[in-house]
Amino acid sequence: MAVRIRLGSRVSPLAMAQTHLVQAMLSSALAAPLDDFSIHGYTTTGDQIQDRRLQEAGGKGLFTKELDEALLAGQIDAAIHSMKDLPTKLPPGIVLACVPSREDPRDAFICGSTGDLLSLPAGAVVGTASLRRQAQTLNLRPDLKVVTLRGSVQTRLKRLAEGQIDATFLALAGLLRLGLADHVAGLIPTELMPPAAGQGALAITCRSDDRATLEALRLLTLPQFEIATTAERAFLDSLDGSCRTPIGALGRVEGNQLSFVGEVLTPDGKLRWRREAVIELGADPQEASAALGRRLGTEIRTEAGEAFQPDSVTTPAW
């Protein structure tokens, strides 16, 4: 019997582009018409907050709350998220069903004058909504000024074009999905600035008791990305689990090996703790990757001690 799945999404252009991508994947995997996978848009609390950083208002769950409520109320059957926006702990009754796609996870550097963060003149203004990018930028270039820049991809590009800031960062994955990669001045090497946990990956959640939807969604799972993001999310969860602490993490699967780099910084960028590892995944790759992320995160918490604290540094907002 055909499975009809109602897909929930934020209404931002990027979220909708990602949801249309999943809709096409389901249509192909299940040999069903696109109309069997209707799309329902929601404006989340996180979308409505434009005047301050998200950690000041509650953190990552602000981008998922309304979609979680719609799932539990039976208004939709699955919710499409950017993995980096998904909290590490989901509400009871909701599960992460699959990881169907991951674009290039690197940060794109957007700047009118140079493609290189290290070449910006002293005192240049960098706008970002990400506490991680703020901390990593100040760690590399303490002579720069970092200000909070919220809004859609298009809004941030407009602020740069108007000269309100000198440079910004955006996830390359989002620019590629929106067809805006021509704005990229350069790409930030992951060894210089590890991305947010899950950056570039899509995540689909559904109700834990909805077997038909779970079975359909699992057809889309790409194991190498599921394993890598499992390590990243375990690392994140062992450290903080929200966006209140600057954390970067990236896993890569090649054959039966997982390579991983993760770091934590103070918001002002003055202190940084990093761990790197390569492991054999063995018979249970998911458990091995989760164990690695937890272990490295715990090591950093122990090493950092009292210096590891949630965000206590604010930056000017536009």
Residue pairs with C-beta under 8 A, 6 or more apart in sequence:
2 30
2 32
2 36
3 30
3 32
3 36
3 212
3 213
3 216
4 36
4 37
4 38
5 26
5 36
5 37
5 77
5 78
5 213
5 216
5 217
6 37
6 38
6 40
6 75
6 76
6 77
6 78
7 19
7 22
7 23
7 37
7 38
7 39
7 40
7 76
7 77
7 78
7 79
7 80
8 40
8 41
8 42
8 67
8 70
8 71
8 75
8 76
8 78
8 79
8 80
9 15
9 16
9 18
9 19
9 39
9 40
9 41
9 42
9 67
9 79
9 80
10 16
10 41
10 42
10 43
10 44
10 47
10 63
10 67
11 41
11 42
11 43
11 47
12 47
12 152
13 152
13 153
13 154
13 178
14 82
14 152
14 153
14 174
14 177
14 178
15 80
15 82
16 39
16 41
17 177
17 178
18 80
18 82
18 177
18 202
19 39
19 80
20 39
21 101
21 177
21 202
22 37
22 80
22 100
22 101
22 202
22 204
22 220
23 34
23 37
23 39
24 34
25 100
25 101
25 220
26 32
26 36
26 37
26 216
26 217
26 220
27 33
27 34
27 36
27 37
29 216
29 219
29 220
30 36
30 216
30 219
40 70
40 75
40 76
42 66
42 67
42 70
43 66
44 62
44 63
44 64
44 65
44 66
44 67
45 57
45 58
45 62
45 63
45 65
45 66
46 54
46 62
46 63
46 85
47 63
49 57
49 62
49 150
50 150
50 151
51 150
51 317
52 148
52 150
52 317
53 129
53 131
53 148
53 150
53 243
53 311
53 314
53 315
53 317
54 60
54 62
54 63
54 129
54 243
55 131
55 242
55 243
55 244
55 310
55 311
56 314
59 87
59 242
59 243
59 244
60 85
60 86
60 87
60 242
60 243
61 87
61 242
63 81
63 85
64 79
64 81
64 85
64 86
64 87
67 76
67 79
67 81
67 205
68 79
68 90
68 91
68 94
68 205
70 76
70 79
71 77
71 78
71 79
71 94
71 205
71 206
71 207
72 91
72 93
72 94
72 207
77 206
77 207
77 210
77 213
78 97
78 204
78 205
78 206
78 213
78 217
79 204
79 205
79 206
80 202
80 203
80 204
81 202
81 203
81 204
81 205
82 174
82 198
82 201
82 202
82 203
83 99
83 102
83 197
83 198
83 199
83 200
83 201
83 202
83 203
83 229
83 233
84 171
84 195
84 196
84 197
84 198
84 199
84 201
86 96
86 198
86 203
86 205
87 241
87 242
88 233
88 236
88 237
88 241
89 237
89 241
90 96
90 205
93 207
93 208
93 209
94 205
94 206
94 207
94 208
95 205
95 206
95 207
95 208
95 214
96 203
96 204
96 205
97 204
97 205
97 206
97 213
97 214
97 217
97 218
98 203
98 204
98 217
98 218
98 220
98 221
98 226
99 201
99 202
99 203
99 204
99 221
99 222
99 225
99 226
99 229
100 202
100 204
100 217
100 220
100 221
100 222
101 201
101 202
101 222
101 225
102 173
102 200
102 201
102 202
102 222
102 225
102 228
102 229
103 172
103 173
103 176
103 177
103 200
104 172
104 173
104 176
104 200
105 171
105 172
105 173
105 190
105 195
105 199
105 200
105 201
105 250
106 172
106 187
106 188
106 189
106 190
106 195
106 200
107 133
107 169
107 170
107 171
107 172
107 187
107 188
107 193
107 195
107 199
108 169
108 170
108 171
108 172
108 175
108 181
108 183
108 184
108 185
108 186
108 187
108 188
109 115
109 116
109 117
109 167
109 169
109 184
109 185
109 186
109 187
109 188
110 156
110 157
110 160
110 167
110 168
110 169
110 170
110 183
110 184
110 185
111 120
111 160
111 166
111 167
111 168
111 185
111 186
112 160
112 161
112 166
112 185
113 120
113 166
114 120
114 185
114 186
115 185
115 186
116 186
117 137
117 140
117 141
117 167
117 186
117 188
118 140
118 141
120 126
120 141
120 144
120 166
120 167
122 143
122 144
123 143
123 144
123 145
124 144
124 145
124 166
124 167
125 144
125 145
125 146
125 147
125 164
125 165
125 166
125 167
126 137
126 144
126 145
126 146
126 147
126 165
126 166
126 167
126 168
126 169
127 146
127 147
127 148
127 149
127 156
127 159
127 160
127 164
127 165
127 167
127 168
127 318
128 134
128 137
128 146
128 148
128 149
128 168
128 169
129 148
129 149
129 150
129 151
129 156
130 169
130 196
130 243
131 243
131 244
131 245
131 246
131 267
131 311
132 196
132 246
132 247
132 248
132 265
133 169
133 193
134 146
134 246
134 267
134 269
134 315
135 246
135 265
135 266
135 267
135 268
135 269
135 272
136 193
136 246
136 248
136 265
136 269
137 144
137 146
137 169
137 269
138 144
138 146
138 268
138 269
138 270
139 265
139 269
139 270
139 272
140 192
140 193
140 269
142 269
142 270
146 315
147 165
147 315
147 316
147 317
147 318
148 315
148 316
148 317
148 318
149 156
149 159
149 165
149 168
149 318
150 317
150 318
151 159
153 170
153 174
153 175
153 178
153 180
156 168
156 170
157 180
157 183
159 165
159 168
159 318
160 166
160 167
160 168
164 318
167 185
169 188
170 183
171 195
171 196
171 199
171 200
172 181
172 184
172 187
172 200
173 199
173 200
175 181
175 183
175 184
190 250
190 261
191 261
193 248
194 248
194 249
194 250
194 261
194 262
194 263
195 248
195 249
195 250
196 247
196 248
196 249
197 229
197 232
197 233
197 235
197 236
197 247
197 248
197 249
198 229
198 232
198 233
199 250
201 225
201 229
203 229
204 217
204 220
206 213
206 214
206 217
207 213
208 214
223 253
223 285
224 253
225 253
226 286
227 251
227 253
227 258
227 281
227 285
227 286
227 289
228 250
228 251
228 252
228 253
228 258
228 289
229 251
230 251
230 286
230 289
230 290
230 293
231 249
231 251
231 258
231 260
231 289
231 290
231 292
231 293
232 249
232 250
232 251
232 260
232 262
232 293
233 293
234 289
234 290
234 291
234 292
234 293
234 294
234 297
235 247
235 249
235 260
235 262
235 293
235 294
235 296
235 297
236 247
236 249
236 293
236 297
237 293
237 294
237 297
238 293
238 294
238 296
238 297
238 298
238 301
239 245
239 247
239 264
239 297
239 300
239 301
239 308
240 247
240 310
244 310
244 311
245 264
245 308
245 309
245 310
245 311
246 264
246 265
246 266
246 267
246 311
247 262
247 263
247 264
248 261
248 262
248 263
249 260
249 261
249 262
249 263
249 293
250 260
250 261
250 262
251 258
251 259
251 260
251 289
251 293
252 258
252 259
252 260
253 281
253 285
256 280
256 281
256 282
256 285
257 278
257 279
257 280
257 281
258 278
258 279
258 281
258 285
258 288
258 289
258 292
259 276
259 277
259 278
260 275
260 276
260 277
260 278
260 279
260 292
260 293
260 296
261 274
261 275
261 276
262 274
262 275
262 276
262 293
262 296
262 297
262 300
263 272
263 273
263 274
263 275
263 300
264 272
264 273
264 274
264 300
264 304
264 308
265 271
265 272
265 273
266 272
266 307
266 309
266 313
267 311
267 312
267 313
268 313
271 304
271 307
273 300
273 303
273 304
273 308
275 296
275 299
275 300
277 292
277 296
279 288
279 292
280 288
281 288
281 289
282 288
300 308
301 308
